[in-house]
Amino acid sequence: MQEYMRGLFIVMYVLPLTVILYLYVRISRELKVQEGPLAVMMYEARTRADRSRNGSSCQQFR
């Protein structure tokens, strides 16, 4: 019974926790790479492209 409970603890708690922590670290590293001036320029370029593609601009709101 003790081995069953230990196995159940590992499968139901430790394994999912390990996967979540691993994915959290990978995502945070990926996001840190995107920070900085280049990321800001890429965001602004995407925003301008979206506005021109959708046909909306700041002049419509004036």
CHARMM-style PDB file with segment names, atoms N, HN, CA, C and O in Angstrom:
ATOM      1  N   MET     1       0.823  -1.199   0.000  1.00  0.00      PROA
ATOM      2  CA  MET     1       0.000   0.000   0.000  1.00  0.00      PROA
ATOM      3  C   MET     1       0.867   1.263   0.000  1.00  0.00      PROA
ATOM      4  O   MET     1       0.522   2.250  -0.650  1.00  0.00      PROA
ATOM      5  N   GLN     2       1.971   1.237   0.714  1.00  0.00      PROA
ATOM      6  HN  GLN     2       2.252   0.435   1.242  1.00  0.00      PROA
ATOM      7  CA  GLN     2       2.852   2.402   0.786  1.00  0.00      PROA
ATOM      8  C   GLN     2       3.489   2.687  -0.577  1.00  0.00      PROA
ATOM      9  O   GLN     2       3.633   3.846  -0.967  1.00  0.00      PROA
ATOM     10  N   GLU     3       3.865   1.640  -1.292  1.00  0.00      PROA
ATOM     11  HN  GLU     3       3.748   0.699  -0.975  1.00  0.00      PROA
ATOM     12  CA  GLU     3       4.441   1.830  -2.635  1.00  0.00      PROA
ATOM     13  C   GLU     3       3.400   2.387  -3.592  1.00  0.00      PROA
ATOM     14  O   GLU     3       3.717   3.221  -4.440  1.00  0.00      PROA
ATOM     15  N   TYR     4       2.170   1.935  -3.463  1.00  0.00      PROA
ATOM     16  HN  TYR     4       1.913   1.257  -2.774  1.00  0.00      PROA
ATOM     17  CA  TYR     4       1.091   2.445  -4.309  1.00  0.00      PROA
ATOM     18  C   TYR     4       0.871   3.934  -4.050  1.00  0.00      PROA
ATOM     19  O   TYR     4       0.725   4.712  -4.993  1.00  0.00      PROA
ATOM     20  N   MET     5       0.848   4.330  -2.793  1.00  0.00      PROA
ATOM     21  HN  MET     5       0.967   3.698  -2.027  1.00  0.00      PROA
ATOM     22  CA  MET     5       0.653   5.741  -2.450  1.00  0.00      PROA
ATOM     23  C   MET     5       1.828   6.590  -2.933  1.00  0.00      PROA
ATOM     24  O   MET     5       1.625   7.712  -3.396  1.00  0.00      PROA
ATOM     25  N   ARG     6       3.033   6.080  -2.834  1.00  0.00      PROA
ATOM     26  HN  ARG     6       3.198   5.169  -2.458  1.00  0.00      PROA
ATOM     27  CA  ARG     6       4.207   6.809  -3.312  1.00  0.00      PROA
ATOM     28  C   ARG     6       4.138   6.971  -4.840  1.00  0.00      PROA
ATOM     29  O   ARG     6       4.416   8.051  -5.361  1.00  0.00      PROA
ATOM     30  N   GLY     7       3.779   5.929  -5.535  1.00  0.00      PROA
ATOM     31  HN  GLY     7       3.553   5.052  -5.112  1.00  0.00      PROA
ATOM     32  CA  GLY     7       3.641   5.998  -6.992  1.00  0.00      PROA
ATOM     33  C   GLY     7       2.544   6.968  -7.404  1.00  0.00      PROA
ATOM     34  O   GLY     7       2.704   7.744  -8.347  1.00  0.00      PROA
ATOM     35  N   LEU     8       1.441   6.914  -6.692  1.00  0.00      PROA
ATOM     36  HN  LEU     8       1.312   6.284  -5.926  1.00  0.00      PROA
ATOM     37  CA  LEU     8       0.332   7.826  -6.974  1.00  0.00      PROA
ATOM     38  C   LEU     8       0.738   9.276  -6.730  1.00  0.00      PROA
ATOM     39  O   LEU     8       0.373  10.158  -7.507  1.00  0.00      PROA
ATOM     40  N   PHE     9       1.483   9.531  -5.670  1.00  0.00      PROA
ATOM     41  HN  PHE     9       1.781   8.814  -5.039  1.00  0.00      PROA
ATOM     42  CA  PHE     9       1.974  10.877  -5.367  1.00  0.00      PROA
ATOM     43  C   PHE     9       2.874  11.383  -6.483  1.00  0.00      PROA
ATOM     44  O   PHE     9       2.773  12.536  -6.901  1.00  0.00      PROA
ATOM     45  N   ILE    10       3.752  10.514  -6.959  1.00  0.00      PROA
ATOM     46  HN  ILE    10       3.834   9.578  -6.618  1.00  0.00      PROA
ATOM     47  CA  ILE    10       4.681  10.924  -8.023  1.00  0.00      PROA
ATOM     48  C   ILE    10       3.920  11.205  -9.308  1.00  0.00      PROA
ATOM     49  O   ILE    10       4.156  12.223  -9.959  1.00  0.00      PROA
ATOM     50  N   VAL    11       3.021  10.322  -9.676  1.00  0.00      PROA
ATOM     51  HN  VAL    11       2.830   9.495  -9.148  1.00  0.00      PROA
ATOM     52  CA  VAL    11       2.298  10.474 -10.946  1.00  0.00      PROA
ATOM     53  C   VAL    11       1.320  11.644 -10.908  1.00  0.00      PROA
ATOM     54  O   VAL    11       1.182  12.363 -11.897  1.00  0.00      PROA
ATOM     55  N   MET    12       0.645  11.843  -9.787  1.00  0.00      PROA
ATOM     56  HN  MET    12       0.757  11.259  -8.983  1.00  0.00      PROA
ATOM     57  CA  MET    12      -0.408  12.852  -9.722  1.00  0.00      PROA
ATOM     58  C   MET    12       0.071  14.228  -9.250  1.00  0.00      PROA
ATOM     59  O   MET    12      -0.629  15.219  -9.454  1.00  0.00      PROA
ATOM     60  N   TYR    13       1.251  14.307  -8.624  1.00  0.00      PROA
ATOM     61  HN  TYR    13       1.820  13.502  -8.459  1.00  0.00      PROA
ATOM     62  CA  TYR    13       1.703  15.586  -8.085  1.00  0.00      PROA
ATOM     63  C   TYR    13       3.074  15.988  -8.624  1.00  0.00      PROA
ATOM     64  O   TYR    13       3.231  17.077  -9.176  1.00  0.00      PROA
ATOM     65  N   VAL    14       4.046  15.129  -8.469  1.00  0.00      PROA
ATOM     66  HN  VAL    14       3.919  14.244  -8.020  1.00  0.00      PROA
ATOM     67  CA  VAL    14       5.421  15.483  -8.831  1.00  0.00      PROA
ATOM     68  C   VAL    14       5.576  15.599 -10.347  1.00  0.00      PROA
ATOM     69  O   VAL    14       6.188  16.555 -10.825  1.00  0.00      PROA
ATOM     70  N   LEU    15       5.053  14.675 -11.094  1.00  0.00      PROA
ATOM     71  HN  LEU    15       4.556  13.898 -10.706  1.00  0.00      PROA
ATOM     72  CA  LEU    15       5.196  14.703 -12.550  1.00  0.00      PROA
ATOM     73  C   LEU    15       4.537  15.938 -13.179  1.00  0.00      PROA
ATOM     74  O   LEU    15       5.191  16.622 -13.966  1.00  0.00      PROA
ATOM     75  N   PRO    16       3.277  16.252 -12.869  1.00  0.00      PROA
ATOM     76  CA  PRO    16       2.689  17.482 -13.429  1.00  0.00      PROA
ATOM     77  C   PRO    16       3.413  18.753 -12.973  1.00  0.00      PROA
ATOM     78  O   PRO    16       3.580  19.691 -13.753  1.00  0.00      PROA
ATOM     79  N   LEU    17       3.837  18.778 -11.714  1.00  0.00      PROA
ATOM     80  HN  LEU    17       3.700  18.016 -11.081  1.00  0.00      PROA
ATOM     81  CA  LEU    17       4.571  19.937 -11.217  1.00  0.00      PROA
ATOM     82  C   LEU    17       5.878  20.123 -11.973  1.00  0.00      PROA
ATOM     83  O   LEU    17       6.249  21.249 -12.302  1.00  0.00      PROA
ATOM     84  N   THR    18       6.569  19.041 -12.249  1.00  0.00      PROA
ATOM     85  HN  THR    18       6.267  18.126 -11.982  1.00  0.00      PROA
ATOM     86  CA  THR    18       7.821  19.102 -13.005  1.00  0.00      PROA
ATOM     87  C   THR    18       7.586  19.613 -14.422  1.00  0.00      PROA
ATOM     88  O   THR    18       8.352  20.437 -14.920  1.00  0.00      PROA
ATOM     89  N   VAL    19       6.541  19.134 -15.067  1.00  0.00      PROA
ATOM     90  HN  VAL    19       5.918  18.465 -14.662  1.00  0.00      PROA
ATOM     91  CA  VAL    19       6.228  19.578 -16.430  1.00  0.00      PROA
ATOM     92  C   VAL    19       5.882  21.065 -16.435  1.00  0.00      PROA
ATOM     93  O   VAL    19       6.346  21.805 -17.302  1.00  0.00      PROA
ATOM     94  N   ILE    20       5.080  21.502 -15.483  1.00  0.00      PROA
ATOM     95  HN  ILE    20       4.703  20.900 -14.779  1.00  0.00      PROA
ATOM     96  CA  ILE    20       4.695  22.913 -15.412  1.00  0.00      PROA
ATOM     97  C   ILE    20       5.913  23.797 -15.168  1.00  0.00      PROA
ATOM     98  O   ILE    20       6.056  24.840 -15.805  1.00  0.00      PROA
ATOM     99  N   LEU    21       6.785  23.395 -14.262  1.00  0.00      PROA
ATOM    100  HN  LEU    21       6.669  22.548 -13.744  1.00  0.00      PROA
ATOM    101  CA  LEU    21       7.996  24.180 -13.999  1.00  0.00      PROA
ATOM    102  C   LEU    21       8.897  24.248 -15.219  1.00  0.00      PROA
ATOM    103  O   LEU    21       9.444  25.308 -15.526  1.00  0.00      PROA
ATOM    104  N   TYR    22       9.058  23.134 -15.919  1.00  0.00      PROA
ATOM    105  HN  TYR    22       8.614  22.274 -15.670  1.00  0.00      PROA
ATOM    106  CA  TYR    22       9.880  23.105 -17.125  1.00  0.00      PROA
ATOM    107  C   TYR    22       9.323  24.066 -18.184  1.00  0.00      PROA
ATOM    108  O   TYR    22      10.068  24.847 -18.776  1.00  0.00      PROA
ATOM    109  N   LEU    23       8.020  24.000 -18.412  1.00  0.00      PROA
ATOM    110  HN  LEU    23       7.415  23.365 -17.931  1.00  0.00      PROA
ATOM    111  CA  LEU    23       7.412  24.880 -19.414  1.00  0.00      PROA
ATOM    112  C   LEU    23       7.481  26.341 -18.984  1.00  0.00      PROA
ATOM    113  O   LEU    23       7.681  27.220 -19.822  1.00  0.00      PROA
ATOM    114  N   TYR    24       7.320  26.609 -17.708  1.00  0.00      PROA
ATOM    115  HN  TYR    24       7.158  25.895 -17.027  1.00  0.00      PROA
ATOM    116  CA  TYR    24       7.417  27.977 -17.192  1.00  0.00      PROA
ATOM    117  C   TYR    24       8.803  28.555 -17.457  1.00  0.00      PROA
ATOM    118  O   TYR    24       8.928  29.701 -17.889  1.00  0.00      PROA
ATOM    119  N   VAL    25       9.840  27.766 -17.201  1.00  0.00      PROA
ATOM    120  HN  VAL    25       9.738  26.835 -16.850  1.00  0.00      PROA
ATOM    121  CA  VAL    25      11.209  28.229 -17.428  1.00  0.00      PROA
ATOM    122  C   VAL    25      11.450  28.472 -18.917  1.00  0.00      PROA
ATOM    123  O   VAL    25      12.054  29.479 -19.285  1.00  0.00      PROA
ATOM    124  N   ARG    26      10.989  27.567 -19.775  1.00  0.00      PROA
ATOM    125  HN  ARG    26      10.498  26.748 -19.476  1.00  0.00      PROA
ATOM    126  CA  ARG    26      11.180  27.756 -21.215  1.00  0.00      PROA
ATOM    127  C   ARG    26      10.464  29.005 -21.722  1.00  0.00      PROA
ATOM    128  O   ARG    26      11.026  29.760 -22.516  1.00  0.00      PROA
ATOM    129  N   ILE    27       9.248  29.228 -21.278  1.00  0.00      PROA
ATOM    130  HN  ILE    27       8.791  28.615 -20.633  1.00  0.00      PROA
ATOM    131  CA  ILE    27       8.484  30.395 -21.723  1.00  0.00      PROA
ATOM    132  C   ILE    27       9.123  31.675 -21.211  1.00  0.00      PROA
ATOM    133  O   ILE    27       9.224  32.655 -21.949  1.00  0.00      PROA
ATOM    134  N   SER    28       9.554  31.677 -19.960  1.00  0.00      PROA
ATOM    135  HN  SER    28       9.472  30.880 -19.360  1.00  0.00      PROA
ATOM    136  CA  SER    28      10.169  32.892 -19.427  1.00  0.00      PROA
ATOM    137  C   SER    28      11.474  33.217 -20.143  1.00  0.00      PROA
ATOM    138  O   SER    28      11.775  34.388 -20.377  1.00  0.00      PROA
ATOM    139  N   ARG    29      12.245  32.205 -20.492  1.00  0.00      PROA
ATOM    140  HN  ARG    29      12.000  31.254 -20.302  1.00  0.00      PROA
ATOM    141  CA  ARG    29      13.470  32.456 -21.264  1.00  0.00      PROA
ATOM    142  C   ARG    29      13.142  33.001 -22.642  1.00  0.00      PROA
ATOM    143  O   ARG    29      13.820  33.906 -23.127  1.00  0.00      PROA
ATOM    144  N   GLU    30      12.120  32.468 -23.271  1.00  0.00      PROA
ATOM    145  HN  GLU    30      11.569  31.732 -22.877  1.00  0.00      PROA
ATOM    146  CA  GLU    30      11.724  32.937 -24.600  1.00  0.00      PROA
ATOM    147  C   GLU    30      11.258  34.389 -24.547  1.00  0.00      PROA
ATOM    148  O   GLU    30      11.572  35.178 -25.438  1.00  0.00      PROA
ATOM    149  N   LEU    31      10.522  34.733 -23.519  1.00  0.00      PROA
ATOM    150  HN  LEU    31      10.268  34.092 -22.795  1.00  0.00      PROA
ATOM    151  CA  LEU    31      10.050  36.106 -23.389  1.00  0.00      PROA
ATOM    152  C   LEU    31      11.187  37.068 -23.081  1.00  0.00      PROA
ATOM    153  O   LEU    31      11.175  38.204 -23.555  1.00  0.00      PROA
ATOM    154  N   LYS    32      12.156  36.643 -22.306  1.00  0.00      PROA
ATOM    155  HN  LYS    32      12.165  35.721 -21.921  1.00  0.00      PROA
ATOM    156  CA  LYS    32      13.295  37.499 -22.004  1.00  0.00      PROA
ATOM    157  C   LYS    32      14.109  37.791 -23.250  1.00  0.00      PROA
ATOM    158  O   LYS    32      14.665  38.880 -23.386  1.00  0.00      PROA
ATOM    159  N   VAL    33      14.185  36.833 -24.156  1.00  0.00      PROA
ATOM    160  HN  VAL    33      13.733  35.948 -24.045  1.00  0.00      PROA
ATOM    161  CA  VAL    33      14.916  37.029 -25.404  1.00  0.00      PROA
ATOM    162  C   VAL    33      14.255  38.111 -26.235  1.00  0.00      PROA
ATOM    163  O   VAL    33      14.941  38.857 -26.933  1.00  0.00      PROA
ATOM    164  N   GLN    34      12.935  38.212 -26.173  1.00  0.00      PROA
ATOM    165  HN  GLN    34      12.377  37.606 -25.606  1.00  0.00      PROA
ATOM    166  CA  GLN    34      12.201  39.165 -26.995  1.00  0.00      PROA
ATOM    167  C   GLN    34      12.202  40.570 -26.416  1.00  0.00      PROA
ATOM    168  O   GLN    34      11.772  41.503 -27.095  1.00  0.00      PROA
ATOM    169  N   GLU    35      12.664  40.753 -25.197  1.00  0.00      PROA
ATOM    170  HN  GLU    35      13.013  39.995 -24.646  1.00  0.00      PROA
ATOM    171  CA  GLU    35      12.701  42.082 -24.618  1.00  0.00      PROA
ATOM    172  C   GLU    35      13.835  42.887 -25.243  1.00  0.00      PROA
ATOM    173  O   GLU    35      14.775  42.315 -25.797  1.00  0.00      PROA
ATOM    174  N   GLY    36      13.749  44.182 -25.157  1.00  0.00      PROA
ATOM    175  HN  GLY    36      12.986  44.645 -24.707  1.00  0.00      PROA
ATOM    176  CA  GLY    36      14.799  45.040 -25.672  1.00  0.00      PROA
ATOM    177  C   GLY    36      14.297  45.899 -26.805  1.00  0.00      PROA
ATOM    178  O   GLY    36      13.125  45.823 -27.175  1.00  0.00      PROA
ATOM    179  N   PRO    37      15.182  46.727 -27.367  1.00  0.00      PROA
ATOM    180  CA  PRO    37      14.771  47.673 -28.400  1.00  0.00      PROA
ATOM    181  C   PRO    37      14.261  46.996 -29.671  1.00  0.00      PROA
ATOM    182  O   PRO    37      13.339  47.498 -30.313  1.00  0.00      PROA
ATOM    183  N   LEU    38      14.852  45.868 -30.035  1.00  0.00      PROA
ATOM    184  HN  LEU    38      15.602  45.461 -29.513  1.00  0.00      PROA
ATOM    185  CA  LEU    38      14.411  45.192 -31.248  1.00  0.00      PROA
ATOM    186  C   LEU    38      12.979  44.701 -31.102  1.00  0.00      PROA
ATOM    187  O   LEU    38      12.194  44.790 -32.046  1.00  0.00      PROA
ATOM    188  N   ALA    39      12.632  44.184 -29.932  1.00  0.00      PROA
ATOM    189  HN  ALA    39      13.270  44.111 -29.165  1.00  0.00      PROA
ATOM    190  CA  ALA    39      11.270  43.710 -29.705  1.00  0.00      PROA
ATOM    191  C   ALA    39      10.277  44.860 -29.794  1.00  0.00      PROA
ATOM    192  O   ALA    39       9.172  44.684 -30.308  1.00  0.00      PROA
ATOM    193  N   VAL    40      10.653  46.029 -29.302  1.00  0.00      PROA
ATOM    194  HN  VAL    40      11.550  46.173 -28.885  1.00  0.00      PROA
ATOM    195  CA  VAL    40       9.773  47.196 -29.369  1.00  0.00      PROA
ATOM    196  C   VAL    40       9.562  47.595 -30.823  1.00  0.00      PROA
ATOM    197  O   VAL    40       8.438  47.889 -31.230  1.00  0.00      PROA
ATOM    198  N   MET    41      10.638  47.606 -31.607  1.00  0.00      PROA
ATOM    199  HN  MET    41      11.551  47.367 -31.276  1.00  0.00      PROA
ATOM    200  CA  MET    41      10.518  47.956 -33.028  1.00  0.00      PROA
ATOM    201  C   MET    41       9.654  46.938 -33.761  1.00  0.00      PROA
ATOM    202  O   MET    41       8.848  47.314 -34.612  1.00  0.00      PROA
ATOM    203  N   MET    42       9.812  45.649 -33.443  1.00  0.00      PROA
ATOM    204  HN  MET    42      10.467  45.344 -32.751  1.00  0.00      PROA
ATOM    205  CA  MET    42       9.008  44.613 -34.095  1.00  0.00      PROA
ATOM    206  C   MET    42       7.532  44.780 -33.723  1.00  0.00      PROA
ATOM    207  O   MET    42       6.661  44.615 -34.576  1.00  0.00      PROA
ATOM    208  N   TYR    43       7.243  45.108 -32.453  1.00  0.00      PROA
ATOM    209  HN  TYR    43       7.951  45.243 -31.760  1.00  0.00      PROA
ATOM    210  CA  TYR    43       5.869  45.313 -32.011  1.00  0.00      PROA
ATOM    211  C   TYR    43       5.248  46.492 -32.750  1.00  0.00      PROA
ATOM    212  O   TYR    43       4.115  46.404 -33.223  1.00  0.00      PROA
ATOM    213  N   GLU    44       5.990  47.599 -32.851  1.00  0.00      PROA
ATOM    214  HN  GLU    44       6.911  47.670 -32.467  1.00  0.00      PROA
ATOM    215  CA  GLU    44       5.468  48.775 -33.537  1.00  0.00      PROA
ATOM    216  C   GLU    44       5.228  48.485 -35.009  1.00  0.00      PROA
ATOM    217  O   GLU    44       4.232  48.937 -35.572  1.00  0.00      PROA
ATOM    218  N   ALA    45       6.119  47.744 -35.635  1.00  0.00      PROA
ATOM    219  HN  ALA    45       6.929  47.376 -35.178  1.00  0.00      PROA
ATOM    220  CA  ALA    45       5.943  47.395 -37.045  1.00  0.00      PROA
ATOM    221  C   ALA    45       4.710  46.516 -37.230  1.00  0.00      PROA
ATOM    222  O   ALA    45       3.946  46.707 -38.176  1.00  0.00      PROA
ATOM    223  N   ARG    46       4.514  45.550 -36.326  1.00  0.00      PROA
ATOM    224  HN  ARG    46       5.135  45.395 -35.558  1.00  0.00      PROA
ATOM    225  CA  ARG    46       3.335  44.691 -36.416  1.00  0.00      PROA
ATOM    226  C   ARG    46       2.059  45.497 -36.216  1.00  0.00      PROA
ATOM    227  O   ARG    46       1.059  45.257 -36.892  1.00  0.00      PROA
ATOM    228  N   THR    47       2.089  46.440 -35.300  1.00  0.00      PROA
ATOM    229  HN  THR    47       2.902  46.634 -34.751  1.00  0.00      PROA
ATOM    230  CA  THR    47       0.912  47.264 -35.032  1.00  0.00      PROA
ATOM    231  C   THR    47       0.562  48.093 -36.256  1.00  0.00      PROA
ATOM    232  O   THR    47      -0.607  48.195 -36.628  1.00  0.00      PROA
ATOM    233  N   ARG    48       1.572  48.686 -36.884  1.00  0.00      PROA
ATOM    234  HN  ARG    48       2.522  48.603 -36.582  1.00  0.00      PROA
ATOM    235  CA  ARG    48       1.317  49.478 -38.107  1.00  0.00      PROA
ATOM    236  C   ARG    48       0.778  48.597 -39.227  1.00  0.00      PROA
ATOM    237  O   ARG    48      -0.137  48.993 -39.949  1.00  0.00      PROA
ATOM    238  N   ALA    49       1.346  47.406 -39.369  1.00  0.00      PROA
ATOM    239  HN  ALA    49       2.089  47.085 -38.783  1.00  0.00      PROA
ATOM    240  CA  ALA    49       0.891  46.496 -40.421  1.00  0.00      PROA
ATOM    241  C   ALA    49      -0.546  46.068 -40.181  1.00  0.00      PROA
ATOM    242  O   ALA    49      -1.328  45.969 -41.127  1.00  0.00      PROA
ATOM    243  N   ASP    50      -0.904  45.814 -38.935  1.00  0.00      PROA
ATOM    244  HN  ASP    50      -0.270  45.894 -38.166  1.00  0.00      PROA
ATOM    245  CA  ASP    50      -2.279  45.430 -38.617  1.00  0.00      PROA
ATOM    246  C   ASP    50      -3.248  46.563 -38.920  1.00  0.00      PROA
ATOM    247  O   ASP    50      -4.337  46.332 -39.446  1.00  0.00      PROA
ATOM    248  N   ARG    51      -2.855  47.779 -38.591  1.00  0.00      PROA
ATOM    249  HN  ARG    51      -1.971  47.967 -38.164  1.00  0.00      PROA
ATOM    250  CA  ARG    51      -3.725  48.924 -38.859  1.00  0.00      PROA
ATOM    251  C   ARG    51      -3.938  49.102 -40.356  1.00  0.00      PROA
ATOM    252  O   ARG    51      -5.062  49.342 -40.798  1.00  0.00      PROA
ATOM    253  N   SER    52      -2.876  48.988 -41.135  1.00  0.00      PROA
ATOM    254  HN  SER    52      -1.963  48.794 -40.776  1.00  0.00      PROA
ATOM    255  CA  SER    52      -3.017  49.186 -42.575  1.00  0.00      PROA
ATOM    256  C   SER    52      -3.798  48.035 -43.203  1.00  0.00      PROA
ATOM    257  O   SER    52      -4.542  48.244 -44.161  1.00  0.00      PROA
ATOM    258  N   ARG    53      -3.639  46.837 -42.680  1.00  0.00      PROA
ATOM    259  HN  ARG    53      -3.034  46.667 -41.902  1.00  0.00      PROA
ATOM    260  CA  ARG    53      -4.344  45.679 -43.219  1.00  0.00      PROA
ATOM    261  C   ARG    53      -5.831  45.764 -42.910  1.00  0.00      PROA
ATOM    262  O   ARG    53      -6.658  45.378 -43.737  1.00  0.00      PROA
ATOM    263  N   ASN    54      -6.179  46.261 -41.734  1.00  0.00      PROA
ATOM    264  HN  ASN    54      -5.508  46.574 -41.063  1.00  0.00      PROA
ATOM    265  CA  ASN    54      -7.582  46.364 -41.340  1.00  0.00      PROA
ATOM    266  C   ASN    54      -8.246  47.628 -41.863  1.00  0.00      PROA
ATOM    267  O   ASN    54      -9.464  47.775 -41.760  1.00  0.00      PROA
ATOM    268  N   GLY    55      -7.472  48.528 -42.414  1.00  0.00      PROA
ATOM    269  HN  GLY    55      -6.483  48.408 -42.497  1.00  0.00      PROA
ATOM    270  CA  GLY    55      -8.024  49.754 -42.955  1.00  0.00      PROA
ATOM    271  C   GLY    55      -8.342  50.788 -41.905  1.00  0.00      PROA
ATOM    272  O   GLY    55      -8.970  51.802 -42.208  1.00  0.00      PROA
ATOM    273  N   SER    56      -7.926  50.558 -40.683  1.00  0.00      PROA
ATOM    274  HN  SER    56      -7.416  49.734 -40.437  1.00  0.00      PROA
ATOM    275  CA  SER    56      -8.194  51.550 -39.647  1.00  0.00      PROA
ATOM    276  C   SER    56      -6.949  52.376 -39.405  1.00  0.00      PROA
ATOM    277  O   SER    56      -5.827  51.875 -39.482  1.00  0.00      PROA
ATOM    278  N   SER    57      -7.158  53.621 -39.119  1.00  0.00      PROA
ATOM    279  HN  SER    57      -8.069  54.027 -39.057  1.00  0.00      PROA
ATOM    280  CA  SER    57      -6.039  54.499 -38.800  1.00  0.00      PROA
ATOM    281  C   SER    57      -6.495  55.518 -37.770  1.00  0.00      PROA
ATOM    282  O   SER    57      -7.682  55.609 -37.457  1.00  0.00      PROA
ATOM    283  N   CYS    58      -5.579  56.258 -37.264  1.00  0.00      PROA
ATOM    284  HN  CYS    58      -4.615  56.185 -37.519  1.00  0.00      PROA
ATOM    285  CA  CYS    58      -5.914  57.281 -36.255  1.00  0.00      PROA
ATOM    286  C   CYS    58      -6.723  58.398 -36.870  1.00  0.00      PROA
ATOM    287  O   CYS    58      -7.427  59.098 -36.142  1.00  0.00      PROA
ATOM    288  N   GLN    59      -6.661  58.601 -38.173  1.00  0.00      PROA
ATOM    289  HN  GLN    59      -6.090  58.032 -38.765  1.00  0.00      PROA
ATOM    290  CA  GLN    59      -7.370  59.703 -38.810  1.00  0.00      PROA
ATOM    291  C   GLN    59      -8.881  59.474 -38.793  1.00  0.00      PROA
ATOM    292  O   GLN    59      -9.645  60.436 -38.866  1.00  0.00      PROA
ATOM    293  N   GLN    60      -9.324  58.227 -38.699  1.00  0.00      PROA
ATOM    294  HN  GLN    60      -8.703  57.445 -38.639  1.00  0.00      PROA
ATOM    295  CA  GLN    60     -10.750  57.972 -38.671  1.00  0.00      PROA
ATOM    296  C   GLN    60     -11.384  58.476 -37.384  1.00  0.00      PROA
ATOM    297  O   GLN    60     -12.573  58.794 -37.368  1.00  0.00      PROA
ATOM    298  N   PHE    61     -10.617  58.553 -36.310  1.00  0.00      PROA
ATOM    299  HN  PHE    61      -9.651  58.294 -36.323  1.00  0.00      PROA
ATOM    300  CA  PHE    61     -11.156  58.954 -35.030  1.00  0.00      PROA
ATOM    301  C   PHE    61     -11.143  60.450 -34.807  1.00  0.00      PROA
ATOM    302  O   PHE    61     -11.638  60.915 -33.780  1.00  0.00      PROA
ATOM    303  N   ARG    62     -10.607  61.205 -35.712  1.00  0.00      PROA
ATOM    304  HN  ARG    62     -10.205  60.827 -36.546  1.00  0.00      PROA
ATOM    305  CA  ARG    62     -10.538  62.657 -35.546  1.00  0.00      PROA
ATOM    306  C   ARG    62     -11.807  63.336 -35.976  1.00  0.00      PROA
ATOM    307  OT1 ARG    62     -11.909  64.560 -35.899  1.00  0.00      PROA
TER     308      ARG     62
END
